[in-house]
Amino acid sequence: MPHELSIQGVFLPPFLIALLLASVATMLTARVLNRLRLGRYFALPRLVFLSFIGIYLVLIGTFMVRI
């Protein structure tokens, strides 16, 4: 069973930490894709953004935070 993470006395669920890390990783990925002009090949960029959040959430939750 995952335990809460304590940051200066404030307890945070591990899912929230994984979601924040996944959002940051997705923003960095989107920035790199836009800089390389690869974002124009996606028909629905918002759906791709949400998909990257889901992919990073599973990876971070599985290997780093242990959800």
C-alpha positions in Angstrom: 0.0 0.0 0.0 1.5 3.4 -0.9 2.0 5.9 1.8 1.5 9.6 1.8 4.6 11.8 1.2 5.3 14.4 3.8 6.6 17.7 2.7 7.2 20.0 5.7 4.3 18.4 7.6 1.9 18.5 4.6 0.8 15.0 3.5 0.4 14.5 -0.2 -0.9 11.4 -2.0 1.6 9.8 -4.3 -0.8 10.1 -7.3 -0.7 13.9 -6.9 3.1 13.9 -7.0 3.1 11.6 -10.0 0.6 13.8 -11.8 2.6 17.0 -11.2 5.8 15.3 -12.5 3.9 14.0 -15.5 2.5 17.5 -16.3 6.0 19.0 -16.1 7.5 16.3 -18.3 4.7 16.7 -20.8 5.2 20.5 -21.0 8.9 19.9 -21.7 8.1 17.3 -24.3 5.6 19.7 -26.0 8.1 22.5 -26.0 10.7 20.2 -27.6 8.2 19.0 -30.2 7.2 22.6 -31.1 10.8 23.7 -31.3 11.6 20.9 -33.7 8.4 21.7 -35.6 7.1 18.2 -35.2 3.9 19.4 -33.5 2.4 20.3 -36.8 2.0 16.7 -37.8 -0.5 16.0 -35.1 -4.2 16.3 -36.0 -5.4 16.9 -32.5 -2.6 18.5 -30.4 -4.7 18.7 -27.2 -5.4 14.9 -27.4 -1.7 14.2 -27.9 -0.9 16.4 -24.8 -3.4 14.4 -22.7 -2.0 11.2 -24.0 1.5 12.2 -23.1 0.3 13.0 -19.6 -1.2 9.6 -19.3 1.9 7.9 -20.6 4.2 9.8 -18.3 1.8 9.3 -15.4 2.0 5.5 -15.8 5.7 5.5 -16.2 6.4 7.8 -13.2 3.8 6.1 -11.0 5.3 2.7 -11.8 9.0 3.3 -11.6 9.5 6.4 -9.4 6.6 7.0 -7.0 5.3 3.4 -6.8 1.6 4.1 -6.9 
